[in-house]
Amino acid sequence: MIDCHYVEPTTVDEACRLLAEHGDGGMVVAGGQVLSLLRYHGLIEPSCLVSLQHVAGLDGITAEEEGVKIGAMVTLHRLESVGQEHPTLWALSEAVKNIADRQIRNHGTLSGNICAAHQASDINTVLMALNASVKLVNPNGERIVNLHDFVTDAFTTTAEPGELLTEVIVPHFATPRSAAAYHRFALRAGDYPVVSVGTFVSLDEAGLCLEGRIVLGNCLGAPTHAAEAEQRLQGCNVVQDDQSLAEAANLAAANVTPWDEPMASGEYKKDLVSVLTREALTEAVASAVAVK
Amino acid sequence: MKYPLSLTVNDENYDILVEPYHTLMEAIRDGVGLTGTKCACDDGRCGACTVLLDGTLVKSCLVPALQAQGKSVLTIEGLGTPDNLHPLQVAFLEHGAVQCGYCTPGMLLTAKNLLDENPDPTEEDIRTALRGNLCRCGVYTHATQAILSTAKRDTA
């Protein structure tokens, strides 16, 4: 067994430097909810744990010009109510309420859930539907990466050694009549979803869809856009013609080949994609229309 | 490499040594020597290891021990004593909300946290709060009634 060290930096710069020093053996501990599991099952053997608990400035939630910025150490429990203050994040709040249980949401963090990159992560699925980006800081600078380009496969991100995710940026809706929704199906309360779908629509005054996003969770290694279905929505009057939503839902199912699980075959998941996409699109359209 | 960990458990200070990957549950059971905090699934599913960490409900098998540095932990041993049971413990006994008893410490701390936050919960609130505490004997109905009766007694 490798001798493991534990460090508690107090600044982002110090944390990045420590992570860079330890290379692949350095691992970030945010709330520890995933890390403890991976360690228990013998899947990781870090040489140094870098705890973010005392790093200043990672727990804010602020609305700025680029969007709502959420700090890496914000707990899942705090996100449950964030939609009330920041309407852009309403679907995120709804998604978080179904994650695990109160105990885990109390200590689990936003960045921990993202970086664990579980293929069924509710957060990654809904955040991709919201077109979120992440800010990655390294000893030499920083970069902003769209979440779609950060979480690329199961348990896989494009973070380099020495890079730290410090915040998530959810852009403001470009047009007022916009809304997102998130629907999931799980076999047990608090479990990961068998399939989940995050949707986003923005409409013009007449009800024409200016932009639609559909992201499928737990179908492939990482949440994935249903590109053909998104195109189907473009320019459709989704308020008057709800057939377009059903067709988009069917296209989403037809164009994905979900992985089989012991409790849910890929074929079964395709049916779920169709149903959940239609439900989530219907809800997003209704919410967008209701915007005053 | 072991690191010193200073924490308060049930109002008593402890200084122990832990490995970086040790969990708070291991620190409580093996370091402090209090075994009322149960280890059942050991991977965050069952809630038998639930404790209050600085007043926040957590599963101690998922919290890195060193993140509890300087903090205060409440375990089942601090909730009541055999001579002076907490009202929730009395209610659990009265309602027969215990069979094998393994989930009980975690359930009681979850129940305490619920009543601290919401002294007058509905049955639905209680069921939601207990979502992270599994009981293989199936005492949920009795536990729910026990918590409800404690709340009613306190708010009466």
Chai-1 contact restraints between the chains, C-beta under 6 A:
chainA,res_idxA,chainB,res_idxB,connection_type,confidence,min_distance_angstrom,max_distance_angstrom,comment,restraint_id
A,D3,B,M1,contact,1.0,0.0,6.0,A-B,restraint_1
A,C4,B,P20,contact,1.0,0.0,6.0,A-B,restraint_2
A,C4,B,Y21,contact,1.0,0.0,6.0,A-B,restraint_3
A,H5,B,M1,contact,1.0,0.0,6.0,A-B,restraint_4
A,Y6,B,Y3,contact,1.0,0.0,6.0,A-B,restraint_5
A,Y6,B,P20,contact,1.0,0.0,6.0,A-B,restraint_6
A,Y6,B,L66,contact,1.0,0.0,6.0,A-B,restraint_7
A,V29,B,P64,contact,1.0,0.0,6.0,A-B,restraint_8
A,G32,B,V63,contact,1.0,0.0,6.0,A-B,restraint_9
A,G32,B,P64,contact,1.0,0.0,6.0,A-B,restraint_10
A,Q33,B,L62,contact,1.0,0.0,6.0,A-B,restraint_11
A,S36,B,T23,contact,1.0,0.0,6.0,A-B,restraint_12
A,S36,B,L62,contact,1.0,0.0,6.0,A-B,restraint_13
A,L37,B,D43,contact,1.0,0.0,6.0,A-B,restraint_14
A,R39,B,Y21,contact,1.0,0.0,6.0,A-B,restraint_15
A,Y40,B,D43,contact,1.0,0.0,6.0,A-B,restraint_16
A,L49,B,P20,contact,1.0,0.0,6.0,A-B,restraint_17
A,Q53,B,Q67,contact,1.0,0.0,6.0,A-B,restraint_18
A,D101,B,R131,contact,1.0,0.0,6.0,A-B,restraint_19
A,D101,B,G132,contact,1.0,0.0,6.0,A-B,restraint_20
A,R102,B,L57,contact,1.0,0.0,6.0,A-B,restraint_21
A,R102,B,G132,contact,1.0,0.0,6.0,A-B,restraint_22
A,Q103,B,T50,contact,1.0,0.0,6.0,A-B,restraint_23
A,Q103,B,L57,contact,1.0,0.0,6.0,A-B,restraint_24
A,Q103,B,V58,contact,1.0,0.0,6.0,A-B,restraint_25
A,Q103,B,K59,contact,1.0,0.0,6.0,A-B,restraint_26
A,Q103,B,G132,contact,1.0,0.0,6.0,A-B,restraint_27
A,N106,B,T56,contact,1.0,0.0,6.0,A-B,restraint_28
A,N106,B,L57,contact,1.0,0.0,6.0,A-B,restraint_29
A,N106,B,V58,contact,1.0,0.0,6.0,A-B,restraint_30
A,H107,B,V58,contact,1.0,0.0,6.0,A-B,restraint_31
A,H107,B,V63,contact,1.0,0.0,6.0,A-B,restraint_32
A,A189,B,R131,contact,1.0,0.0,6.0,A-B,restraint_33
A,G190,B,R131,contact,1.0,0.0,6.0,A-B,restraint_34
